[in-house]
Amino acid sequence: MSGLQKTGKSSDLRKRIIFTLLMLAVYRMGVQVPTPGINGEALTAFFDQHAGTLFDMFNMFSGGALENFSIFALGIMPYISASIIIQLLTVVIPQLETLKKEGPSGQRKITQYTRYGTIGLSIIQGTFVATGLQNMVGPGGEPIVLNPGTPFILMTMLTLTAGTSFVMWLGEQITERGIGNGISLIIFAGIVARGPSALINSFQLVKAGEITLFFVPLLIIFMVAVVAVIVFFETAQRRIPIQYAKRVVGRKVYGGQSSHLPLKINIAGVIPPIFASSIMMFPATIGSFVQVEWVQKISAAMEPGSFYYYVCFIMMIVFFCFFYTAVTFKPDDVAENLKKNGGFVPGIRPGRKTADFIDNVLTRLTVVGAIYLSVVCVLPTVLISKFSLPFYFGGTALLIIVGVAIDTVSQVQSKMVMTNYEGFMKSGGKK
């Protein structure tokens, strides 16, 4: 916190933080803009009736946009789903893998494909949502759609697609010109924005006697414990010692110093739970709006709280932990770079042996990280669902909040370090 107090001294960092806050404010304003043709009162009553179900989880990730059925009702999930598809195809299609290795130019091309995929998924999801809304009614039997028909479906599909495209653009602008990861911050802002309403709902449950007053301190202690566990694992590292060989160039001796290669226990961060949640939501969204018997049975089996939901959710988390780690961290490249710079792991031969050693360590760390993510995301949700509390108090929401906060603060501190070095050079009379 002492470092964050100095952010005002850096004009560039101050501008980035202000820009990020303004973009998040624009997003929150868009959440309040409703989609035309919807009976707001009937929709609100419908969500109140289905509190604690799959719709509540959708609403959490959209920051309340789904409950208002705003222009941002689909949120950023189509973009995340498109990113998953593109990353999976990168492993399968050689052309995409070649593009990824081309550097910034190839990455821009892959980003463009991700945008196209986001538009396509938004059109599909928007059409399903608009079609399903026409068949939905409020608790009193009042229709949610005022004027159903093809014009409503087209208008809603275009509105939701445009809203998702705008949210995607906001996220990219925050990443490029602000501070932190824009997509993660948008999800973070949506979850945090629902915090006050979740607390109010909890107090109402206490007043109504559905939650005993004795249970409230236990809930607070439980949440603090979960946050402490998340902070511990997100900052924990396995440091592999690195020794650099001495090199004689002319009359000078270079190298010989010791260093370490830090490997986080959870290299993938909050990506696996977000990816897993988006995958679990996509088929469930279709099943929630398609009134077919066998589709409804599958949708009911995959609702949060069911055994099959938790099994599939854990499998998805474990898969994306290994997949994202394999995509972002290449032991062969690290071993090759160490070899080129005269570095080696004590007791391990440079080259292939070093790559195998790093890969074995990384695999063990990923197993621990996957278990940690599964426990944090599933166990609190299982326990809290027994007491009918909002999903806001679940492990997935807390993991995203704490993980994104740690990542953003780390980037702010990195910018501060750069600013301090610049000030040190200026104080020495050098530019």
Backbone hydrogen bonds, N-H to C=O, Kabsch-Sander energy under -0.5 kcal/mol:
donor,donor_aa,acceptor,acceptor_aa,energy
5,Q,1,M,-1.6
6,K,3,G,-1.2
7,T,4,L,-1.5
9,K,6,K,-1.6
10,S,7,T,-1.3
11,S,9,K,-0.7
14,R,10,S,-2.4
15,K,11,S,-2.2
16,R,12,D,-2.1
17,I,13,L,-2.5
18,I,14,R,-2.4
19,F,15,K,-2.5
20,T,16,R,-2.3
21,L,17,I,-2.4
22,L,18,I,-2.3
23,M,19,F,-2.3
24,L,20,T,-2.3
25,A,21,L,-2.0
26,V,22,L,-2.2
27,Y,23,M,-2.1
28,R,24,L,-2.3
29,M,25,A,-2.0
30,G,26,V,-2.1
31,V,27,Y,-1.5
32,Q,28,R,-0.6
32,Q,29,M,-1.0
33,V,30,G,-1.3
35,T,69,F,-2.5
38,I,35,T,-0.7
39,N,144,I,-3.5
40,G,38,I,-1.1
43,L,39,N,-2.2
44,T,40,G,-2.5
45,A,41,E,-2.2
46,F,42,A,-1.9
47,F,43,L,-2.1
48,D,44,T,-2.2
49,Q,45,A,-1.8
50,H,46,F,-1.4
51,A,48,D,-0.9
53,T,50,H,-1.5
56,D,53,T,-0.6
57,M,53,T,-1.3
58,F,54,L,-2.3
59,N,55,F,-2.5
60,M,56,D,-1.7
61,F,57,M,-2.0
62,S,58,F,-1.6
63,G,60,M,-1.1
64,G,59,N,-2.7
65,A,62,S,-0.9
68,N,64,G,-1.6
69,F,65,A,-0.7
70,S,65,A,-2.4
71,I,30,G,-0.6
71,I,33,V,-1.9
73,A,70,S,-1.6
75,G,72,F,-1.1
77,M,74,L,-0.9
80,I,76,I,-1.8
81,S,77,M,-2.8
82,A,78,P,-2.3
83,S,79,Y,-2.3
84,I,80,I,-2.2
85,I,81,S,-2.2
86,I,82,A,-2.6
87,Q,83,S,-2.4
88,L,84,I,-2.4
89,L,85,I,-2.4
90,T,86,I,-1.7
91,V,87,Q,-0.9
91,V,88,L,-0.5
92,V,88,L,-1.0
93,I,89,L,-3.7
97,E,93,I,-1.6
98,T,94,P,-2.4
99,L,95,Q,-2.1
100,K,96,L,-2.0
101,K,97,E,-1.3
102,E,98,T,-0.5
102,E,99,L,-1.1
103,G,100,K,-0.7
105,S,102,E,-0.5
107,Q,103,G,-2.4
108,R,104,P,-2.2
109,K,105,S,-1.5
110,I,106,G,-2.2
111,T,107,Q,-2.5
112,Q,108,R,-1.9
113,Y,109,K,-2.0
114,T,110,I,-2.2
115,R,111,T,-2.0
116,Y,112,Q,-2.2
117,G,113,Y,-2.5
118,T,114,T,-2.2
119,I,115,R,-2.2
120,G,116,Y,-2.3
121,L,117,G,-2.7
122,S,118,T,-2.4
123,I,119,I,-2.2
124,I,120,G,-2.0
125,Q,121,L,-3.0
126,G,122,S,-2.9
127,T,123,I,-1.9
128,F,124,I,-2.2
129,V,125,Q,-2.8
130,A,126,G,-2.4
131,T,127,T,-2.4
132,G,128,F,-2.6
133,L,129,V,-2.3
134,Q,130,A,-1.0
135,N,131,T,-0.5
135,N,132,G,-1.1
136,M,133,L,-1.2
138,G,142,E,-3.2
141,G,138,G,-1.9
144,I,136,M,-1.5
146,L,37,G,-1.9
146,L,144,I,-0.5
153,I,149,G,-1.9
154,L,150,T,-2.6
155,M,151,P,-2.6
156,T,152,F,-2.8
157,M,153,I,-2.6
158,L,154,L,-2.5
159,T,155,M,-2.4
160,L,156,T,-2.8
161,T,157,M,-2.1
162,A,158,L,-2.5
163,G,159,T,-2.3
164,T,160,L,-2.4
165,S,161,T,-2.3
166,F,162,A,-2.1
167,V,163,G,-2.2
168,M,164,T,-2.6
169,W,165,S,-2.1
170,L,166,F,-2.4
171,G,167,V,-2.4
172,E,168,M,-2.1
173,Q,169,W,-2.3
174,I,170,L,-2.3
175,T,171,G,-2.1
176,E,172,E,-2.1
177,R,173,Q,-3.1
178,G,173,Q,-0.6
178,G,174,I,-1.7
182,G,180,G,-0.6
185,L,181,N,-2.4
186,I,182,G,-1.9
187,I,183,I,-1.8
188,F,184,S,-2.7
189,A,185,L,-3.0
190,G,186,I,-2.0
191,I,187,I,-2.1
192,V,188,F,-2.6
193,A,189,A,-2.2
194,R,190,G,-0.7
194,R,191,I,-0.7
195,G,192,V,-1.7
198,A,194,R,-2.2
199,L,195,G,-2.4
200,I,196,P,-2.5
201,N,197,S,-2.5
202,S,198,A,-2.0
203,F,199,L,-2.3
204,Q,200,I,-2.2
205,L,201,N,-2.0
206,V,202,S,-1.9
207,K,203,F,-2.5
208,A,204,Q,-2.3
209,G,205,L,-0.5
209,G,206,V,-0.9
210,E,205,L,-1.7
211,I,205,L,-1.4
215,F,212,T,-1.0
216,V,212,T,-0.7
216,V,213,L,-0.6
218,L,214,F,-0.7
219,L,215,F,-2.2
220,I,216,V,-2.2
221,I,217,P,-2.6
222,F,218,L,-2.4
223,M,219,L,-2.4
224,V,220,I,-2.4
225,A,221,I,-2.3
226,V,222,F,-2.3
227,V,223,M,-2.5
228,A,224,V,-2.4
229,V,225,A,-2.3
230,I,226,V,-2.4
231,V,227,V,-2.7
232,F,228,A,-2.4
233,F,229,V,-2.4
234,E,230,I,-2.6
235,T,231,V,-1.5
236,A,232,F,-1.0
238,R,263,L,-3.0
239,R,237,Q,-0.6
240,I,238,R,-0.7
240,I,261,L,-2.4
242,I,259,S,-2.9
243,Q,344,F,-3.0
244,Y,257,Q,-2.2
245,A,342,G,-2.9
247,R,254,Y,-3.6
249,V,247,R,-0.6
249,V,252,K,-2.7
250,G,248,V,-0.6
252,K,249,V,-1.9
254,Y,247,R,-4.0
254,Y,252,K,-0.5
256,G,244,Y,-0.7
259,S,242,I,-3.3
261,L,240,I,-3.0
263,L,238,R,-1.7
264,K,262,P,-0.5
265,I,236,A,-1.4
266,N,233,F,-0.5
267,I,264,K,-0.5
267,I,265,I,-0.6
269,G,266,N,-0.7
271,I,268,A,-1.5
274,I,270,V,-1.8
275,F,271,I,-3.2
276,A,272,P,-3.1
277,S,273,P,-2.5
278,S,274,I,-2.3
279,I,275,F,-2.3
280,M,276,A,-2.3
281,M,277,S,-2.0
282,F,278,S,-1.9
284,A,280,M,-0.9
285,T,281,M,-2.6
286,I,282,F,-1.5
287,G,283,P,-2.4
288,S,284,A,-1.7
289,F,285,T,-1.0
289,F,286,I,-0.7
290,V,286,I,-1.8
291,Q,289,F,-0.7
292,V,290,V,-1.9
296,Q,292,V,-2.7
297,K,293,E,-1.9
298,I,294,W,-1.8
299,S,295,V,-2.5
300,A,296,Q,-2.5
301,A,297,K,-2.0
302,M,298,I,-1.4
303,E,300,A,-1.0
306,S,303,E,-2.1
309,Y,301,A,-0.6
310,Y,306,S,-1.7
311,V,307,F,-2.1
312,C,308,Y,-2.4
313,F,309,Y,-2.6
314,I,310,Y,-2.5
315,M,311,V,-2.2
316,M,312,C,-2.4
317,I,313,F,-2.3
318,V,314,I,-2.6
319,F,315,M,-2.4
320,F,316,M,-2.6
321,C,317,I,-2.0
322,F,318,V,-1.9
323,F,319,F,-2.8
324,Y,320,F,-2.5
325,T,321,C,-1.7
326,A,322,F,-2.3
327,V,323,F,-1.9
328,T,324,Y,-2.3
329,F,325,T,-2.2
334,V,330,K,-2.0
335,A,331,P,-2.7
336,E,332,D,-2.2
337,N,333,D,-2.3
338,L,334,V,-2.3
339,K,335,A,-2.1
340,K,336,E,-2.2
341,N,337,N,-1.7
342,G,339,K,-1.1
343,G,338,L,-3.5
344,F,243,Q,-2.0
348,I,345,V,-2.6
353,K,350,P,-0.5
354,T,349,R,-0.7
355,A,351,G,-2.1
356,D,352,R,-2.6
357,F,353,K,-2.2
358,I,354,T,-2.7
359,D,355,A,-2.3
360,N,356,D,-2.3
361,V,357,F,-2.3
362,L,358,I,-2.7
363,T,359,D,-2.3
364,R,360,N,-2.0
365,L,361,V,-2.3
366,T,362,L,-2.4
367,V,363,T,-2.0
368,V,364,R,-2.0
369,G,365,L,-2.8
370,A,366,T,-2.7
371,I,367,V,-2.2
372,Y,368,V,-2.5
373,L,369,G,-2.6
374,S,370,A,-2.4
375,V,371,I,-2.5
376,V,372,Y,-2.6
377,C,373,L,-2.5
378,V,374,S,-2.1
379,L,374,S,-0.5
379,L,375,V,-1.6
382,V,378,V,-2.6
383,L,379,L,-2.4
384,I,380,P,-3.0
385,S,381,T,-2.1
386,K,382,V,-0.8
386,K,383,L,-0.5
387,F,384,I,-1.5
388,S,385,S,-1.0
389,L,384,I,-1.4
393,F,390,P,-1.4
394,G,391,F,-2.0
396,T,377,C,-0.6
398,L,394,G,-1.9
399,L,395,G,-2.7
400,I,396,T,-2.3
401,I,397,A,-2.5
402,V,398,L,-2.8
403,G,399,L,-2.7
404,V,400,I,-2.5
405,A,401,I,-2.0
406,I,402,V,-2.6
407,D,403,G,-2.3
408,T,404,V,-2.6
409,V,405,A,-2.6
410,S,406,I,-2.2
411,Q,407,D,-1.8
412,V,408,T,-2.2
413,Q,409,V,-2.5
414,S,410,S,-2.1
415,K,411,Q,-2.2
416,M,412,V,-2.0
417,V,413,Q,-2.3
418,M,414,S,-2.0
419,T,415,K,-2.1
420,N,416,M,-2.6
421,Y,417,V,-2.3
422,E,418,M,-2.0
423,G,419,T,-2.3
424,F,420,N,-2.1
425,M,421,Y,-2.3
426,K,422,E,-2.0
427,S,423,G,-2.2
428,G,424,F,-1.1
429,G,426,K,-1.7
430,K,425,M,-2.3
